[in-house]
């Protein structure tokens, strides 16, 4: 969830993210894929637009969170032994397989919101939160557009310009 709020990545982009796409030393990641539920089951595909295939800069606090996450994931992998399917996913299910998007919502996201005493907002609201925070901190709309993977800055401005007093 920290990753979603800090990067504005879509749920499918997060669930398709692989460790090979993340460079913690450089504080960067590449958005190269997405995970979707189709009639054929869970399917990895490419992001919806060319702009969605993008490089994302990671803050030092996010790099630290990802390092902790990777260590926890390694312990989890060792705990299940041969049952782990090593696809290199950053956010797999408990056996290393792709996480079912609806399971993320029902079994992880909503319970976290409830425990935190937060209203039942959609997962996509984390993306909106990322954009709103960046714009309210004075980040240039073009930078926010590129971070979110919008094809045009006008999309970003149409959706978020009302969030900042300057705009």
N, C-alpha and C positions, 0 to 999 in steps of 0.2 A: 504494500500500500504506500510505503514511503516512496518507492520507485514511481508509482503512478502519480503521486502528488508532485514530486520533484521534476519529473520529465514530461508529464502529460501524455505518456504512451497509452495507446488503446489496450483494452483487455486482451484482445487476440494477439497483439504485438508482444505483450508481456509474456503470454503463455507460450509463444513460439520462440522466445529469445533463448539462444544457446550461449554457453560459456565461451565458445570460440568467437562469438560476436562482441564480447566484453573484454576490454583491456583495462584492468584495474590500475596498472602502473601508470598508464597515460590518462586515466580518468575519462575514457571514451567508450561508446558502444555504437554498433551499427544495427539499425533496424532493417532486417532483411526479409522477415517473414511474418506471417500471421497464422493463427490457429482458428479454424471455424468448424462449427458443426454443420454438416451437410447431410443430405439423404444417404450418403455413403459412410457416415460416421464422422469422426474427427479428421480434419484434413488440414495439412500444412499448405500454405499458398504464399503468394507474394502480396505485399501491402497493396491497397486499392489504387494508389496513384504513384507516379514516379517520385513525387515530392514526399510521399510517405516512406520511401526507402531513403533513410537519412542517417546522418551521424549525430549522436547526442553527446554533449559534454556532461560529465557527472561531477557533482559537487563533492568536495572532500568528505562531507558527512555521508553522502550516498555511497561513495567508495568504501568507507568504513562499514556501513551497514551491509553492503554486498559481501565484503570479506567475512563478516560474522555469519551471514546467511550461507555462504559457501562452506564454512567450517561445520555449521549445523547440518547442512545437507550431506556432507561427507560422513558424519557420524550416523545419520539416518540410513545412508547407503550401506554402511558397514553393518548396521543393525539388522537389515533384512537380507544381507548376503546375496546369494544367487538369485533371489527374486527381483533384484533391482535390474531394470532395463536401462542401460546407460545410453541415453540419447543426447546427453550433454545439455539438457534443458536447465535453465536457471530456476524456473518455477514449475517443476513437475508435480505429479501426485506423489503419494508416499512410497511408490514403487518405481519411481523414475520415469513413468509413462506420462504422456501428455495429460494435463489436468483438464477434466471436463469443465467447460466454462460455467455451466449451471451449478456444478459442485463447488466451484470457487465462490460463487455467490451464496448458495444455500448453506454450505458447511464451514465457510471461512469468513467471508466478508460480512454477511449479516450478523453472525454471532459477535464479531469484533465490534460492530457498531452498537449492538445491544449492550455489551459489557462496558463500553465507553459512555453509554448514556446518550448516544447520538441518534438523530432521527434516521429513518430508513431511506437514505438517499441512494440513488443508483450508482453503480460503479463508475459509469461515465462521468458522474459529477466530480470525480477526482481529477479528470482531465480538465474540466472547466475550472476547478479550483487552481490547478497549476497555472493556467493561462491568466486567471484573474489575479493571482498573487504576483506573477511576473509583471503584468501591466501596471498593477497598483504600486509596485516598487520602482516604476519608471523604466522598465526594460522596453527597448524599441520594439514596436509591433512587428517589424520584419524578422527580428530575432525570435519572437514568440511564434510567428508563422512557421519558420523553419524548424523550430523545436517540435511543434505539434504536427508537422508534416502536411500543413494545408497547402494546396496547390497555388493559391494566390493570397497575397496579404489582405485583399478585400474580404476574404472569408473570415479571417481573424478579426478584422476591424468590424465587420457586420455583426459578429457574434459577441465581441467583448468590449467594444469602444465605450459602451455605456457604463462599464465598470470603473473607469478611471476619470477622475475629475478633469485632468488635463485634456483628455480627448473629448 
